[in-house]
């Protein structure tokens, strides 16, 4: 496949890694923002190929992982209602709430369905006028356009039985939180290519300049990631603080302007709680007031539900790049994919799941 096999060429990856070896002269800590990149790094063994002077730590770019516990509990409360068809992406079904998960709700009679697009949920609302259809709208900037489209389509169709439970988060405020922490170790960032495909990378130069941290927009195949690491290491070694685009085949600086405008019509910025991390100002999106009729939290009156995190789970430290998953005492013992303490062990983009699957 074009732009897939070429970027998995082992010889090309090894040649880039060798250039990294020739370039690096001192220890550097780089963070890949996206959980999809984390899984690619583990799957292809890039962490083992890199010279010891380059350390990779894993960021909070897994939307399932950072969805707060109380919002999972709200989803469970809504999904358990007999008048509701609750729709979600598949990897949300195993994410533990305070007492159970969506699989448990389905096992006890709840109508919980896996969909591949929020527009599938809109169709279900059309086909089931006697049911309330709720879509769990989670994600970073990448999934915002289709979620917004589902709300706009439901409005155009005049549907009164469709709503979304929104848990959208944004990358730039999370980077501010990480880089502004007194415990920060990150010296360079690999930016998520799919987020930048939608949003561009015009938001990042001020962040790079403020904290003195170079960044590289990076794709998801092994050659993409190796090139992103090389570009970031070159900037670090040269003392340059810039934002480099190592994913130019898909990303432009301005991004997808029509998608950004559409997001702005339906969503507005808000403070958002991140699971394991806490509240980050202006780090989320919520529905604008004029779209309240599609707000599932208000429709089902679950806005006041709160919950406490498990004290055994270190996912918050992992998501901030302060710990590796295998440094958690519960990893692989109390916490496994069958008995997860946190979302990072069951999400398809979770760092703990990657370490467990690829035996790190």
N, C-alpha and C positions, 0 to 999 in steps of 0.2 A: 504493500500500500504506500502510496506517495506520502511523504512526510511522516512515516511511521517506521518502516524498516530501515530507512536511511539513518534515522536518529537512534537506532538500536545497534548500529554497527560497532562490534566490540573493538576492532582495530582503531577506529576513529576515537572511541572513548579513551582507549589506552594512550593514544597520542596526545590527547588533551590533558590527561592526568599527568603524563610525563612533563608537559609544559608547566603544569602547576608545580611539580617537584622542582623544576629549574628556576621557577619564579620566587617561591616562598623562601624567606630567610629567617622568619621569626614566628612565634605562635599567633594564630588568629582564630577567633570564635565567630562562626557564621551561623545565622539562623535562617532556615527555610520556613516561610510563613505557612505554607499550605500542607495539610495532611496528605494530600495526593502526592506531593513531592516526597514527603517522608517515606511513603510506601514504595515509591520508585527507588529511592536511595537504598532502602533495605532489600528490596527484591533483586536489584542488580548488583548489590554489594559495593556501591560506591563509597560507603563509609569505610570499608576495608581496603579499598584501593588507594584512597587519599593518603598523602604523606602525614605523619603524626603531628606536624606543625599546624595542620588545618583540622579544627574540631567543628563538627556540625551539631547544633542543638535545634530543638524542634519547637515551633511556634504554635499559636492558638488558632491556626487556620483550618480547623475542623468544625464546621457549623454544628454538627450533631454533638460534638464534645463540649462546646461552650454554651449550649442551650441550658438555661438554669433549671435546677431541680424543681423549683416551684412551678415553672411553666410545664414541665413534664407532668406534674401532678394535676395541673389544670387540664391538660390534654386527656389524662386518664379519667378525670371526672366527667368531662364532656363525652368521651367515647363510650362510657358505661351507660349513658342514657338510652332508653329503648327507642326514642324517636330520632336517633342520630346515626348517620353513616359517616364514620370518621376515616378520612383518607390521609395517607402519609407515604413518604418514601420508605423503602424496606428497612434501611438500617436504623430507623427510629424505633422499630418495634421491640428491640431488645434493650433499649436504653432504660436503666432502672430508675423508677421514681422512688418516693419514700418507702413504699411497701410493695409495689408490683410494677409491671411493665405492660405495654400495649398488647403483647402476646397473651398475657394473663387475662386481660380484659376480653380479648377475642375468645379465649378458651372458656370463659364463663358466660358467653352469649352476646357480647358486644359486637356490633357490626363494624369491624375494623378492616379496611381494605388497603392493599398496596397499590399505588398508582405510579406511573412513570412521568406524569406531567400534571400540573394543576388544572389544565384544560380537561383532562379525564374526569376530574372531580366536578367540573362545571357540567359536563355531559351527564354525570350521574344525578346531579340536581335536576336537570331537565327531565330525566327518565323516571325520577322518584319524587314527584311533587308532594307526596304525603310524608316525606322524610326531610329532616334537616341535614344537609351535607356540609361537613366541615373539613377544610384542608389545612394541614399543619405546615404553615409557610415558614420554613426555616432557611437559613443560608446567609452567605456573605453577598457581596454585590453581584456575584455571578448569577445567582438564581432569582434575583429581584425582578428582572424583566418579565419572565413567564408568570411569576406570582402576581405582579401588577396586571398583566394581561388578563388573568383569570377574573380579577375583580372588575376590570373594565368590561369584559365580555358578559359577566353576570349582570352588571348594571344595564348594559345595552339590551339584554334579553328580558329584563324586568324580573329576574329571579328573586324571590323572597325567601328561598330556603337554602341559600348558599352563603357561607361565611368562611373567614380565614382566621386561624390562630397564629399570629405573627410573632416570629422570633428572629428578626433580621439583625445582623451585626455588620459593622464596617471595619475595614482593615486599618486605615490611618490612625483613628483614635487608640486602637490597641497597640500600635507601634509607639505612640506617645507614652502610653502607660508602661510599656516594657523599657523603653530607652530612658524614661524619666525616673525609673526606680533606682534607689541607692544600691540595690543588689544586682543591677544589670551587668551581664557579661558580654552582651552582643556587640561585636565590632563591625559587622557587615551583614546586610540582608539580601536574601534571594526572594524577590517579590513574586507573587502568584500570577502567572501568565493569564489565567482565565479571568481573574478579577480585573486585570489591566486591559483585557480585550474589551470589556464593557466600559470601564471607567477611565481608561487611559492611565498615564502615569504623571500627569501634571500636578497631582496633589503631593507627590513625594519629594521633589527637590527641596522645599522648605523644611521638611522633616530631616532630610539628610544634612542640610546646612546647620540646623539648630543643634543637632547632637554630634555632628562631625562623623557621621557613619555613612559610608558609600553603600549603594544598593544596585542590584542588577535584576531587571525583569527577566524571569526565567520560566521555561516550559517544563514539561513533565516526563519527557523521555530521557534516558541516561545521558545522551550526548547534549541535550538541552541543559541539563543540570550541571554537567561537567563544565560546559562553556560558561554558565552563569557563575560558577565557583571561580573559574579562571579569571573572568573579568573583574569580579569583586576583589580577588587576591591582588591582581595587578593594580587596582586603584589603592588598596591598602598599602602595598609596598611602595607605591609612588607618592603616597601622601595626598592623593586626590579624593575629594569628597564630591562625588557626582552620582547621577542615576543613569546607568547604562541599560540599553534595551538589547538583551541577548535573545529576544523572542520576536524579532522584527517581522517574521513571516505572518504573524497574526496581530501584533500589538502596535498601535500608534500612540503618540503622546496624548492626543485629544480623546481617544477612545470612540465609543459608539454614542455620538451625541443624541440621536433620536431616542435611544434606550434611556439615556440619562434624563432627558426631558420627560419621558413617560413615567419614570420612577418618581420624579419630582412632582408630578400631578397627583399621584396617589399616596405617596409616603412623605413623611416629614421626619427630621432627625429628632432623637430622644435619647435620654440616658438609658443605658441598658446594663442589666446584671449579667455577668459571664460566669458560668459554672466553674467553681474552684478558684476564681480570680476575684470576683466582687464587681461592684458597679463601676463602670467607666463612663465618664460624662460624654454625651453626644455620640455614643458609639453604636447606636442602633437606629432602626427605622420603625415607625408605627404608621398605621393608617391615619390620614388626615381626617379631621372631624366630619367633613362632607361625605366620607365613606363609612361612617359609623354603623350604618345598617349591615355592613359586611364584617363587623368586628365581633369575632366569636367570644372573646372575653366578656364583652358587654352583653351580648345576646344571651349568654348562659350564666351571667353573674358570677364569674369565678376570679375576678380581678384581685380580690383580697386574699387569696390563698397564698401561704408562705410555707417554706420548708427549710430544714437545716441539712447541710452536707454531711456525708460520712466522715468521721475523724480519721478513719484508716486510709482514705483515698488521697494520694499525693498528686492527682491529675493537675491541680492548679499550678503546682511547682513545675511539672513537666511542660505545661502549656506556656509557661513563661521562660522556658529554657534554663531553669535553675537546677533541674534534676533530670536524669535519664530514667525511662520507665523501669529498667532493671535495678535501679537504686532504691525502689520502693520495697519495703519489707513484705508487703502483701502480694507483690507481683508474682504470678504463677502459682500462688499458694491459696490465700483467701480470695484473690482476684484472678479469675480466668474467664475466657469467653462464655463458659457455662454458668459461672457464678460471678458476674462482674460487679465491682464496687462503684465503678464510674463509667461514663460513656466512652472514654478513650480506649477501653478494652473491647468494645463491641462495634464501634463505628468503623465503616469501611475506610475511613481516613484517620482513624485514631492512632496516635503514636504507640500506645501500649499494645494495641492489636498488631501493629507492624512488628514490634519487638518479639511478641509472642509467636506470631506466625513464622517469622524468619529466624527464630531461635537466637536472638541476640542476648 
